[in-house]
Amino acid sequence: MESMKEPTSPTPLDEESGGVYAAAYPENKSFFYPAGPTGVLLTHGFSSGPSQMRQYGAFLQACNITARGVLLEGHGTSPEHLRTTSWPDWYASLEAAYFELIGFGCQRIYAAGLSLGGTLSLHLAAQRRLDGVITINAPIYLPSFIKTAVDWGSKLVPYTTKVFSDVADPAQQGVQRGYPRTPVEVYRSMVDCLNVVRTELAQITAPTLVIYSRNDHIVPTPNSHHIYQQINSVSKKLVVLHRSFHVATVDYDRGDIFARTLEFIQQHGGLEVRGLTDR
């Protein structure tokens, strides 16, 4: 169990440790941790990479759960590459990983995503059969002025600079690797993605675990409440994290996320899963 500390504020991003291009870091490649017949798709957030999900995946594998860390198209290379992509390309990466787990022989498949990865996981749940969905600080709407600002801003400023890493735990701030700058015009596609998924929430009936950080400086907490209220899952749960910022999968509450994910999978059909006391 992590020692409890009260979050203070976002930490400035150090380009040498966490903000340089993801291509320089092997931890931002997609990963596959094979184990038993239960599989989980782990999807990172916008302009970041699988480094946000590796500890998560290692925990699941130790519980005899196969973990597939998805690398979304346009990520793990360069901001210039990301600029040429749109949200259907990102979703295609997740869907391809879904079929890979089927091909591997997974009989139960769950999707867990951080931030935009959570939103894409909801879209997958609306399109494909899943045994469960876990969203962590997932956005589902943005203020209407954002897209207008993007339309105008992309003509003047092609890239925005990331100025902080939203992780409360100082020891974990270098773990997640993302781009130091993001193409402004790609935000337009992210807004389009949210608009589509928002209309699909009522179609989602798979068991769902919605997790959010009280101190998230990126995605306002009402997003998770909206997701929880609008999905039609008979089995759904809303969980608040009190010690973590946006990138909660590497932050103080990561152990709680991992344990709740294991419990969720055990409660909803996971096969040959080892519990914490069995490892």
C-alpha positions in Angstrom: 0.0 0.0 0.0 1.3 3.4 -0.9 1.9 6.0 1.8 -0.9 8.6 1.9 0.1 12.1 0.9 -2.2 15.0 0.1 -1.8 16.3 -3.5 -0.6 19.8 -3.9 -0.4 21.1 -7.5 0.7 19.9 -11.0 4.4 19.6 -11.5 6.3 21.4 -14.3 7.2 19.0 -17.1 10.9 18.2 -17.5 11.6 17.7 -21.1 14.7 15.6 -20.3 12.8 13.1 -18.2 9.2 12.9 -19.3 8.4 15.2 -22.2 10.7 14.2 -25.0 9.4 12.3 -28.0 8.0 8.9 -27.1 10.0 7.3 -29.8 13.1 7.6 -27.7 11.6 5.4 -25.0 11.0 1.6 -25.4 8.4 1.8 -22.6 6.2 3.7 -25.0 5.9 0.8 -27.4 2.8 -1.4 -27.4 3.2 -4.4 -25.1 1.8 -7.8 -24.7 2.0 -9.6 -21.3 0.6 -13.1 -21.9 -1.1 -15.1 -19.1 -4.5 -16.8 -18.8 -7.7 -16.9 -20.8 -8.9 -13.5 -19.4 -7.6 -10.5 -21.4 -7.5 -6.8 -20.7 -6.9 -4.0 -23.3 -5.0 -1.1 -21.7 -5.2 2.1 -23.6 -3.3 5.3 -22.8 -4.3 8.9 -23.1 -4.0 11.6 -25.8 -0.5 12.5 -26.9 1.1 10.1 -24.4 1.8 6.4 -24.7 1.7 2.9 -23.1 4.2 3.9 -20.4 1.1 5.1 -18.5 -0.2 1.6 -18.5 2.8 -0.7 -18.0 2.6 -1.0 -14.2 -1.1 -1.8 -14.6 -0.3 -4.5 -17.2 2.4 -6.1 -15.0 0.0 -6.3 -12.1 -2.6 -8.0 -14.2 -0.2 -10.5 -15.6 0.8 -11.4 -12.1 -2.9 -12.2 -11.5 -2.9 -14.5 -14.5 -4.7 -12.0 -16.7 -3.3 -11.4 -20.2 -2.6 -7.7 -20.7 -2.4 -5.9 -24.1 -1.0 -2.4 -24.0 -2.3 -0.5 -27.0 -0.3 2.1 -28.8 -2.7 4.5 -30.5 -1.9 5.6 -34.1 0.2 8.8 -34.2 1.6 8.2 -30.8 5.0 6.9 -29.9 6.6 8.6 -33.0 6.4 12.4 -33.2 3.9 15.3 -32.9 4.2 15.7 -36.7 2.9 12.1 -37.2 0.1 12.7 -34.7 -0.9 15.7 -36.7 -1.7 13.5 -39.7 -4.1 11.3 -37.8 -7.7 11.5 -36.5 -9.8 9.7 -33.9 -10.9 6.9 -36.2 -7.2 6.0 -36.6 -6.8 5.9 -32.8 -9.8 3.7 -32.4 -8.6 1.4 -35.2 -5.5 0.7 -33.1 -7.7 -0.3 -30.1 -10.0 -2.5 -32.2 -7.0 -4.3 -33.9 -5.7 -5.1 -30.4 -9.2 -6.4 -29.5 -9.1 -8.9 -32.3 -5.5 -9.8 -31.3 -6.7 -10.9 -27.9 -9.4 -13.0 -29.5 -6.8 -14.6 -31.8 -4.6 -15.3 -28.7 -7.5 -17.3 -27.3 -8.9 -15.0 -24.6 -12.4 -16.1 -23.7 -13.1 -13.0 -21.6 -12.1 -9.5 -22.7 -12.2 -6.3 -20.8 -11.1 -2.8 -21.8 -9.5 -0.3 -19.4 -8.5 3.2 -20.5 -7.0 6.3 -19.1 -8.3 9.7 -20.3 -9.0 9.5 -24.0 -8.2 5.8 -23.8 -11.2 5.4 -21.6 -13.4 7.3 -24.0 -12.2 5.0 -26.9 -12.9 2.0 -24.6 -16.5 3.1 -24.3 -16.7 3.4 -28.1 -15.4 -0.2 -28.3 -18.0 -1.3 -25.8 -20.7 0.2 -28.0 -19.3 -1.5 -31.1 -18.1 -4.9 -29.9 -18.8 -7.5 -27.2 -16.9 -6.8 -24.0 -17.2 -8.5 -20.6 -16.5 -5.2 -18.9 -15.2 -1.6 -19.2 -13.0 0.4 -16.9 -12.6 4.2 -17.5 -10.1 6.3 -15.6 -10.5 10.1 -15.8 -12.2 9.8 -19.2 -13.5 12.9 -21.0 -17.0 12.8 -22.6 -17.5 16.5 -23.3 -15.6 19.7 -23.6 -17.0 23.3 -23.5 -18.4 24.3 -26.9 -16.0 27.2 -27.3 -13.0 24.7 -27.4 -13.6 23.6 -31.0 -14.1 27.2 -32.1 -10.8 28.1 -30.4 -9.1 25.2 -32.1 -10.4 26.2 -35.5 -9.0 29.7 -35.1 -5.9 28.8 -33.1 -4.6 26.1 -35.4 -4.1 28.8 -38.1 -2.0 30.9 -35.8 -0.3 28.4 -33.4 0.2 24.9 -34.9 1.3 23.4 -31.7 0.6 23.8 -28.0 3.4 23.2 -25.5 2.8 20.8 -22.6 3.8 22.7 -19.4 3.1 20.2 -16.7 2.7 16.5 -16.0 -0.4 15.9 -14.0 1.0 13.4 -11.5 1.0 14.1 -7.8 3.6 11.4 -6.8 7.1 12.9 -7.3 8.6 9.5 -7.7 6.3 8.7 -10.6 6.5 11.9 -12.6 9.1 10.6 -15.0 7.3 7.3 -15.6 4.8 8.4 -18.1 6.3 9.6 -21.4 4.5 12.0 -23.8 5.0 14.5 -26.4 6.3 17.9 -25.3 4.0 19.6 -27.8 0.7 18.7 -29.4 -0.7 19.7 -32.8 -3.7 22.1 -32.1 -5.7 20.9 -35.1 -5.9 17.3 -33.7 -7.9 18.6 -30.7 -10.7 19.1 -33.2 -10.8 15.4 -33.9 -10.7 14.6 -30.2 -13.8 16.8 -29.8 -15.5 14.9 -32.7 -14.7 11.7 -30.9 -16.3 12.9 -27.7 -19.4 14.0 -29.5 -19.8 10.5 -31.1 -19.2 8.5 -27.9 -21.5 10.7 -25.9 -24.4 9.7 -28.2 -23.5 6.0 -27.7 -23.5 5.9 -23.9 -27.0 4.6 -23.7 -26.0 1.6 -25.9 -23.4 0.4 -23.4 -24.7 -2.4 -21.3 -21.5 -4.2 -20.3 -20.5 -4.0 -16.6 -18.6 -0.7 -16.1 -16.3 0.7 -13.5 -15.9 4.5 -13.7 -12.9 5.9 -11.8 -12.0 9.5 -11.5 -9.6 11.7 -9.5 -11.0 14.4 -7.3 -7.8 16.5 -8.1 -7.7 16.1 -11.9 -6.4 19.2 -13.5 -7.1 18.0 -17.1 -10.5 16.4 -17.2 -13.3 18.0 -15.0 -14.8 15.4 -12.6 -18.4 15.9 -14.0 -17.3 14.0 -17.1 -17.2 10.7 -15.1 -20.5 11.4 -13.4 -22.1 11.9 -16.8 -20.7 8.6 -18.1 -21.9 6.8 -15.0 -25.4 8.3 -15.3 -25.9 7.8 -19.0 -24.6 4.2 -19.6 -27.3 1.5 -19.4 -25.1 -1.1 -17.6 -27.0 -3.0 -15.0 -23.8 -3.4 -13.0 -21.9 -0.2 -12.7 -19.8 1.5 -10.1 -18.4 5.0 -9.6 -15.1 5.4 -7.6 -13.3 8.6 -6.6 -9.6 8.8 -6.0 -8.5 11.3 -3.4 -4.7 11.4 -3.7 -4.0 11.3 -7.5 -4.0 13.8 -10.3 -5.0 13.0 -13.9 -2.5 10.3 -14.8 -3.8 8.1 -11.9 -2.5 4.8 -13.3 1.1 5.8 -12.2 0.1 8.0 -9.3 -0.5 7.5 -5.5 -3.8 5.6 -6.1 -2.5 3.2 -8.7 -2.6 0.3 -6.2 -6.2 1.0 -5.5 -7.0 1.1 -9.3 -5.2 -2.2 -9.8 -7.0 -3.9 -6.9 -10.4 -2.6 -7.9 -9.8 -3.8 -11.5 -8.9 -7.2 -10.2 -12.1 -7.3 -8.0 -14.2 -6.0 -10.9 -12.9 -8.8 -13.2 -13.4 -11.5 -10.6 -17.0 -10.3 -10.1 -17.8 -10.2 -13.8 -16.7 -13.5 -15.3 -13.0 -13.5 -15.3 -11.5 -17.0 -15.9 -8.6 -18.5 -14.0 -7.8 -15.2 -12.3 -5.5 -15.3 -9.3 -6.4 -13.0 -6.4 -4.0 -10.9 -4.3 -3.7 -13.6 -1.7 -3.0 -16.3 -4.2 0.1 -14.8 -5.8 
